[in-house]
Amino acid sequence: MGAIENAAEVLRLFGPGRLEMSVTDVSQLLRMPKSSASRLLKTMLQEGLLSRSENPPRYKVGNLLFEISRLYKLNSSLIDAVDEAVREISRETGHTGYVSILDGADVLVIRMHQGSHALRVFTPLGQRAPAFATALGRSLLARLSDDVVRSLHDEGVIPPSPRAPQSVDQLLTALDQPRRFGWAEAADEAIPGVGSISVSVADPEIGETVGFCISYPASHLSDEERSRMITLLTTAAQRIASRFGDPFLSQRAHRVLGGGSTAA
């Protein structure tokens, strides 16, 4: 265990301000005899934990750690990360949470966590809805270009209610909200009496995008509760986006609580 602990201590020394180290650096930073530091670094080099650059001889993080980090990421899927976040937010707010993906012009529910409030919203797994008329759908459509959005609705839209976008042009206007602020909102659109606030995240490396939302009875949500819900969702989305290298939300972090709803 001593060798493993020493190797871990060496790896913790690396950072943005210290990409390479010499035997002397390690010896001084860990207060370790130079001979011991040299043997430790050579062993870590042989096992792939470190690599070496010459002139002068210095050590840096090896390829083995890069490969392990890739495997860790593959084992930590985006959907599982989102599902965990939705479970927490649903438990904290008492409202039902959904995880969905875009399937053509529809949004498809793939995970659901029921709320604890007496008045609950329920949509079964596998349920489809027109993406343009839901907060979840618009949070996903917002990541696409206007041309792609138009191509998905080349035959126009059939509004399920007067509060939903009535045309593709109105849809593009509604997409301005998630594109500017990072979250989308809908009320009394696809389902009468139901409101929803949604965000989306992506894993650019594998091309996967997932939306998640909290739904609630539209007439029973206070302004304070709405603001809290937006904060919980956008904070979770920022955390997940940072973990998976999703750049979409990075320029929206400082203004996620700004602006009003474009759902009406």
QUIGI-V409159 format. One record per residue. SS is DSSP state (a for helix, b for strand, c for the rest). PHI is phi in whole degrees, -180 to 180 (* if undefined). PSI is psi in whole degrees, 0 to 359 (none if undefined). Layout:
BEGIN
ss:SS phi:PHI psi:PSI
ss:SS phi:PHI psi:PSI
END
This chain:
BEGIN
ss:c phi:* psi:330
ss:a phi:-61 psi:319
ss:a phi:-66 psi:318
ss:a phi:-65 psi:316
ss:a phi:-62 psi:318
ss:a phi:-64 psi:319
ss:a phi:-64 psi:319
ss:a phi:-64 psi:321
ss:a phi:-63 psi:321
ss:a phi:-64 psi:314
ss:a phi:-64 psi:326
ss:a phi:-68 psi:343
ss:a phi:-73 psi:336
ss:c phi:-76 psi:147
ss:b phi:-172 psi:180
ss:c phi:-56 psi:329
ss:c phi:-94 psi:0
ss:b phi:-147 psi:84
ss:c phi:-87 psi:338
ss:c phi:-136 psi:152
ss:b phi:-144 psi:149
ss:c phi:-97 psi:172
ss:a phi:-59 psi:318
ss:a phi:-62 psi:319
ss:a phi:-58 psi:311
ss:a phi:-65 psi:318
ss:a phi:-59 psi:316
ss:a phi:-73 psi:317
ss:a phi:-69 psi:325
ss:c phi:-99 psi:1
ss:c phi:53 psi:51
ss:c phi:-118 psi:142
ss:c phi:-53 psi:143
ss:a phi:-61 psi:323
ss:a phi:-65 psi:321
ss:a phi:-68 psi:319
ss:a phi:-62 psi:319
ss:a phi:-63 psi:314
ss:a phi:-63 psi:318
ss:a phi:-63 psi:315
ss:a phi:-66 psi:321
ss:a phi:-66 psi:320
ss:a phi:-64 psi:316
ss:a phi:-64 psi:326
ss:a phi:-65 psi:314
ss:a phi:-62 psi:327
ss:c phi:-89 psi:0
ss:c phi:87 psi:1
ss:c phi:-73 psi:334
ss:b phi:-130 psi:158
ss:b phi:-124 psi:171
ss:b phi:-132 psi:139
ss:b phi:-116 psi:145
ss:c phi:-101 psi:172
ss:c phi:55 psi:74
ss:c phi:-80 psi:163
ss:c phi:-65 psi:123
ss:b phi:-141 psi:158
ss:b phi:-113 psi:146
ss:b phi:-140 psi:170
ss:b phi:-61 psi:137
ss:c phi:-90 psi:172
ss:a phi:-67 psi:335
ss:a phi:-60 psi:319
ss:a phi:-67 psi:325
ss:a phi:-64 psi:316
ss:a phi:-66 psi:321
ss:a phi:-66 psi:320
ss:a phi:-65 psi:325
ss:a phi:-66 psi:319
ss:a phi:-65 psi:321
ss:a phi:-60 psi:318
ss:a phi:-66 psi:320
ss:a phi:-66 psi:326
ss:a phi:-79 psi:348
ss:c phi:-113 psi:81
ss:c phi:-71 psi:155
ss:a phi:-60 psi:315
ss:a phi:-62 psi:319
ss:a phi:-66 psi:321
ss:a phi:-65 psi:317
ss:a phi:-66 psi:317
ss:a phi:-59 psi:319
ss:a phi:-64 psi:318
ss:a phi:-64 psi:317
ss:a phi:-65 psi:320
ss:a phi:-58 psi:316
ss:a phi:-66 psi:315
ss:a phi:-68 psi:321
ss:a phi:-63 psi:318
ss:a phi:-65 psi:321
ss:a phi:-73 psi:324
ss:a phi:-93 psi:338
ss:c phi:82 psi:1
ss:c phi:-102 psi:160
ss:b phi:-76 psi:138
ss:b phi:-116 psi:147
ss:b phi:-130 psi:148
ss:b phi:-119 psi:130
ss:b phi:-142 psi:162
ss:b phi:-128 psi:161
ss:b phi:-88 psi:129
ss:b phi:-127 psi:93
ss:c phi:67 psi:235
ss:c phi:-95 psi:5
ss:b phi:-107 psi:159
ss:b phi:-109 psi:134
ss:b phi:-117 psi:124
ss:b phi:-77 psi:125
ss:b phi:-118 psi:340
ss:b phi:-142 psi:152
ss:b phi:-150 psi:141
ss:b phi:-129 psi:115
ss:c phi:-71 psi:142
ss:c phi:-80 psi:176
ss:c phi:-106 psi:353
ss:c phi:-66 psi:152
ss:c phi:-62 psi:321
ss:c phi:-94 psi:106
ss:c phi:-121 psi:151
ss:c phi:-99 psi:135
ss:c phi:-135 psi:122
ss:c phi:-127 psi:122
ss:c phi:-68 psi:155
ss:c phi:-60 psi:144
ss:c phi:85 psi:356
ss:c phi:-68 psi:137
ss:b phi:-108 psi:152
ss:b phi:-149 psi:152
ss:b phi:-64 psi:122
ss:a phi:-58 psi:325
ss:a phi:-66 psi:338
ss:a phi:-106 psi:17
ss:c phi:-132 psi:153
ss:a phi:-64 psi:318
ss:a phi:-59 psi:312
ss:a phi:-62 psi:318
ss:a phi:-71 psi:328
ss:a phi:-65 psi:331
ss:a phi:-84 psi:317
ss:a phi:-63 psi:331
ss:c phi:-62 psi:339
ss:c phi:-81 psi:349
ss:c phi:-95 psi:159
ss:c phi:-73 psi:161
ss:a phi:-58 psi:321
ss:a phi:-63 psi:319
ss:a phi:-68 psi:319
ss:a phi:-60 psi:316
ss:a phi:-63 psi:322
ss:a phi:-67 psi:329
ss:a phi:-71 psi:340
ss:c phi:-124 psi:44
ss:c phi:-67 psi:344
ss:c phi:-102 psi:13
ss:c phi:85 psi:188
ss:c phi:-123 psi:154
ss:c phi:-115 psi:98
ss:c phi:-63 psi:130
ss:c phi:-78 psi:347
ss:c phi:-160 psi:164
ss:c phi:-66 psi:341
ss:c phi:-86 psi:345
ss:c phi:-78 psi:159
ss:c phi:-53 psi:134
ss:c phi:-94 psi:354
ss:c phi:-157 psi:169
ss:a phi:-65 psi:323
ss:a phi:-62 psi:319
ss:a phi:-66 psi:325
ss:a phi:-61 psi:313
ss:a phi:-61 psi:324
ss:a phi:-64 psi:319
ss:a phi:-66 psi:331
ss:a phi:-71 psi:348
ss:a phi:-62 psi:325
ss:a phi:-62 psi:303
ss:a phi:-64 psi:331
ss:a phi:-70 psi:328
ss:a phi:-88 psi:319
ss:a phi:-111 psi:345
ss:c phi:94 psi:356
ss:c phi:-140 psi:154
ss:b phi:-122 psi:155
ss:b phi:-139 psi:143
ss:b phi:-144 psi:149
ss:b phi:-151 psi:131
ss:c phi:57 psi:38
ss:c phi:-104 psi:276
ss:c phi:-73 psi:326
ss:c phi:-128 psi:120
ss:c phi:-58 psi:135
ss:c phi:81 psi:0
ss:b phi:-110 psi:133
ss:b phi:-114 psi:161
ss:b phi:-157 psi:143
ss:b phi:-124 psi:134
ss:b phi:-139 psi:154
ss:b phi:-135 psi:170
ss:b phi:-140 psi:154
ss:b phi:-139 psi:162
ss:b phi:-144 psi:157
ss:b phi:-112 psi:97
ss:c phi:-59 psi:332
ss:c phi:-66 psi:324
ss:c phi:-111 psi:1
ss:c phi:71 psi:31
ss:b phi:-104 psi:134
ss:b phi:-130 psi:136
ss:b phi:-135 psi:139
ss:b phi:-109 psi:150
ss:b phi:-143 psi:149
ss:b phi:-148 psi:166
ss:b phi:-118 psi:130
ss:b phi:-113 psi:153
ss:b phi:-159 psi:159
ss:b phi:-64 psi:120
ss:a phi:-60 psi:329
ss:a phi:-84 psi:357
ss:a phi:-117 psi:27
ss:c phi:-118 psi:119
ss:c phi:-80 psi:164
ss:a phi:-61 psi:321
ss:a phi:-64 psi:317
ss:a phi:-67 psi:322
ss:a phi:-62 psi:312
ss:a phi:-62 psi:320
ss:a phi:-65 psi:320
ss:a phi:-65 psi:318
ss:a phi:-61 psi:317
ss:a phi:-63 psi:315
ss:a phi:-61 psi:316
ss:a phi:-68 psi:313
ss:a phi:-70 psi:327
ss:a phi:-65 psi:316
ss:a phi:-63 psi:318
ss:a phi:-64 psi:319
ss:a phi:-62 psi:318
ss:a phi:-63 psi:315
ss:a phi:-68 psi:319
ss:a phi:-61 psi:320
ss:a phi:-65 psi:321
ss:a phi:-66 psi:322
ss:a phi:-102 psi:5
ss:c phi:73 psi:34
ss:c phi:-88 psi:116
ss:c phi:-85 psi:352
ss:c phi:-59 psi:320
ss:c phi:-90 psi:352
ss:c phi:-63 psi:328
ss:c phi:-93 psi:7
ss:c phi:-116 psi:358
ss:a phi:-61 psi:324
ss:a phi:-83 psi:357
ss:a phi:-136 psi:23
ss:c phi:-65 psi:339
ss:c phi:-99 psi:7
ss:c phi:-90 psi:166
ss:c phi:77 psi:169
ss:c phi:-114 psi:185
ss:c phi:-78 psi:142
ss:c phi:-109 psi:16
ss:c phi:-77 psi:333
ss:c phi:-66 psi:none
END
